[in-house]
Amino acid sequence: MLNDSDNFRVLPVVGEGGAQNIKDVRFLKGIALGITQVNLLGYYNRNNLIGSIDDRIVYIAKLFNEEMHLIVGADSGITSVEQLVGRKVNFSDVGSGTQLATRDIFARLGISAEEVNMGQADAFEKLKSGEIAASVLIAGKPAGSVGKLKAAEGFRILPMPYLKPLQEDYLPVKLTSEDYPGLIAPGQEVQTIAVGTVLIAYNWPKNTDRYRRIETFVENFFPRLADFQKPPRHPKWHETNLATVVPGWKRFEGAEEWLRERVSGEEAERGRSTSSSRRGWSGRIRSHPTSAAGCSSSFWNGRSRTNAAELAAARGKFAAGD
């Protein structure tokens, strides 16, 4: 999508989850960009796990939300998250964003579950056999592994209420039958929570080679966001809004400048159009651009899609190309 022959290339690297991506962007010089969850940035910074990062990590853009999928057995009798106290719950793979986010969520709610760690396929088998009580996956809906499940085969999505301890870093969302027709009956919905994902980079000094590489990425990615809307790409790109601010974190200066220039351009264009109208021009008045720099209107309220492979690559890291 973004590769332009020898002029610009993005080299995706398979990642090990949002938590590892933060560490890789912070410490590995071969990694230019990474995708992580917003709450994990705060988690690492609050706990000083890898030193202070609020002056080391900058964000390029907030991308989309990832929803919490809390799967239990259909006949388990579990109707609330509080019933998971003392029970075995799969927090997903060690080091994954799901693991750390689930630890954070359960700690905030005072739920002391027995953590186990495995992939979702193995967890679903253990759910059916009753070896574990629940499995958690935090991923953009519709998540492929959850989409394969069916209520008729013994699975159910447990609601996650939007309680006060969660409201600082999480969002209230709903899963519907359109998202998971095999698990949710038509017209029904399940309440859950979500966390935002963000594209991050190391805070390189301006005018360095590393800074310019990230700046080049911005110049290639931002104007083409509308292309990510087109089928067959993942519907999660519908949520991307490049202008969204991530509280408590600094945006990469090159990205901030790009957005500021486009806003200034739109304001100037509106001024010219208004001036022309007031002078009573009889000819066709130049229309207001639908978005910055002539992009489609979805630039600011980005609605775009990527296929599963692209999203998997996006959830990894981007190596710094030559």
N, C-alpha and C positions, 0 to 999 in steps of 0.2 A: 504493500500500500504506500509506504513512504520511501522505498528505495528508488533512487534515481541514478541508475548506471554507476559510473565512477564518481559522480558528484556528491552523492549522499547515500549512506547505507546504515540501516539499523541491524545490529547483530544480536539476535535474542539468545539469552542463556537460560537454560532450565533452572528455575528457582526452587528453593526449599521452603517457601512460605514467606509471609510478610515480615515475620520477626527476623529471619535470616537476611532478608533483603535490606533491612535497616542496617545490620552489621556490615553487610557487603558494601553498601554505598558509603558507609562511614570509613571502612578500613581498606578496601581493595581498590587500587588505582585503576585496574582494568575494567571496573564497573562504573559506567557513567550515570545510569538511571536505574530506578527500581520502583516497584509498586508495593505499597503496604497499606494497612488500615490506620486510620487517623488515631484510634484509641491506643494502638501499639506505640505510636510515637510518644504519646503522653505517658504510657506505662514505662517505657525505657527511661524517659527523662525523669519521672518522679522517683524511680527506684535506683537511678544512677548505675544501671547495670553495665553500661559501656562508657561511663563518663557522661559529662554534659553533652547533649546533642542539639540543643535549641540554637546554638550558634554554629553548628557544624552541618546541619541538614536544612535544606530549603525545599519548598515544594514548587512544582511546575504548575499543577492543576489538580483540583479535586475531580475525580472521574465519575464514580457511580457508587451506589450503596450495595452492601452485601448483607443478605438476610440470615438470621439465625434459624436453622432447621433443627428442631429437637424431636427426634424420632423415637417412638416407643412401640411396644407391642400392642396390637389392636385389642387384645383380651387381657392386657396386663393389669387392668384396674387402676392404672396411674392416670389421674385426671388433673393434677397440678404439679408444678415444678417443685414445690415443697416436699412432695412425696419421694423425691430422689435423695433425700438426706440418708446417708449411710448405705446407699445402693451403688452398685457398679455402673459408672457412666463413661462411655468412650468420649474422650476429649480430642479425638483424632490424633494424627501423627505427632510425635515429639518435635517440638520446635516450630510447629505450624502456627499460623495466625489463629486458627480455630482453637488450638490448645490454650494459648495465652489469653485470648479473648474470653473463652469459657471460664478459665480460672478467675479472671477479673469479674465476670458477671456473677458467678456463683459466690465469690467472696463478698461482693457488695450486697447480695441478697441473704447472706448468712447460711448458705446451703453447703453443708459438708458432705459431699458425695465422695465415693471411692473412685479416684481417677484411674482409668485404664487407657492405653493408647494403641490404636491400630487403624488401618485404612477402613474406609466406609464399607467396602464389600465384605470384609471379614466381620465387621461390626454388625451388619444386617443379618448375617448368618447366626451370630451369637444372640441377637435379639430374638430370632425365631426359636432358638433352642432354650431361651430363658437364662442364658449365662450372664447376660448384662441387662440392665433395666432400661438404658437409653443410649442413644448415640447423637452427638452434636456435630453439625456441619455448618460453618458460616461461609456462605458463597452466594453469588448473585443468582437470583431466581430467573428462570427455572434451572436449577442445578441438575446436571445430567444424571448423577447417581441417585438422587432422590426422585427424579422424574420416572425412573424405571420401577419404583415401588407401587404396590397396589394394596388397597385396604383389604381386598378379598384374600390376599396372601399373608395377612397378619400384621400390617403396619398402620401406624397412625401418627399424625403430627400433633405434638403436644403444644398448647398455647403458651406463649411467654408474655406475661403481662408487663406493661410499661410502668414499672414502679418507680418511685421517687429516686432511689439510689442509682438508677440507671440513666436518669434524664440528662445528666451533664454531658455524657459522651455517646449516647445511643439515641436512635430515632424510633418512633412507633410506626410499624408497617403492618400490612395484612397479606396473607397468602390466600389465593383464591382457587377455585376449580379450574380457571383458565391456566393457572400456573402448574397445578398438579391434578389433572383430571382423575388419576388413578387413586388419589388419596383424599380428595376433598369433593364432596357431592356438589352437583350443580346448584349455584345460587348461595352456597355456603362459603365462609371464610374463616381463617384462623389468625388470631392476633399473634404477632411476634415483634422482634426488634431488629434493627439493622445498624451497621456501622459504615461510615464512608471510607472509600478507598482513595488513595492519593498517590500521584506520581511525584517521586522525590529525586533529589540530586545532592551531591556534596556541595558545600558552599565554597566553591573555588573563588579566588580573588579575580576581580574583573580584569579583562585584557590579557589573561593567561590563555594558553592553548586549551586547557580543559574547560575553562569558562566559555570560550568561543565554540567548542564542540556542542555544548548544551544549548547555547544560543542558536546554533544552526538547527538543532533538533526542533526547537520552538518555532523557528521560522518555517520549517517544513510541516510540522504537525498541526499547529493552530489553524492555518488557512484551509487545511484539508479535513477538518473535523467532520464537515458535512458528508464527506465520502464514506465515513464510518457508519452513516445512517442506512446506507443502502443494503437491501437483502443480498446475501443471506447472513449478514453479520448479526451478532448477538444483540437482543433487545436492550441489554443493559446500557448500551451507548446512548439510549434515549435520555438518560438522566444526566449526561455530561453537560456541565455549564462551566465554560472556561473562566468566567468572571467570578465564580464562587470563591469566597474568602474562607480560609481555614484558620479559625481563631487560635491565637497563641503561637502561630508559626509564620515565618517570613517567606514570602514568595521569591523565587529566583528573579533577580533584578531584570534579566533580559526578558522574561515572561511578563513582568509588570510593565516594562516599557512598551512591549508589543501591544498589550491591552490598552494602555493609556493612549498610545498613538491612534488606535482605531476608534476609541471613544471620542477623541478630539476631532478626528476626521468626520465622524457622524454629526457631531455638534456643528461643525463648520458647514456641512452640507445642509443641515436643517436651517441654519441661518440664511444660506443663499436661497433656499426654496421659499422661506418666509418673506425675504426681501423681494424676491421676484413677484410673489403673489400680491404684496402690498402695492407694488408699482403698477399693478393691473396689466401685466403682460397678457396679450391675447393668444400668444402661441402656447404650445404644450409646455407646462412647467415640468422641469426635471424632477422626477420622482425621488423620494427619500430611499436610500439604499436599504435593502432588507436586513443587512447586517454589516458588521465591520469589514472593510476592505472588499466589498462586493460579494462576500460569502452569503450563503442562504441564511434565512432568518434563524435557522436552528443553530447557527454559530453560538449565539448567546444562551440559548436553551437547548443545547446540543442533544439531538435525538439521532443516535446512530447505532449501528449493529456490527458485530464481528462474529465470525464462526467460532466453533469451540477451539480449534487449533490456535486461532489468533488470540482468543481470550486467555488460553493457557500460556501462550508466549508473553502476553501482556502481564500476567501474574508472576512471570519470572523477572529477569533483569535484562538490561540492555548493555551489552559490552561496548566500550568506547572504540569506535571504528577509526581507521586512519583517514 
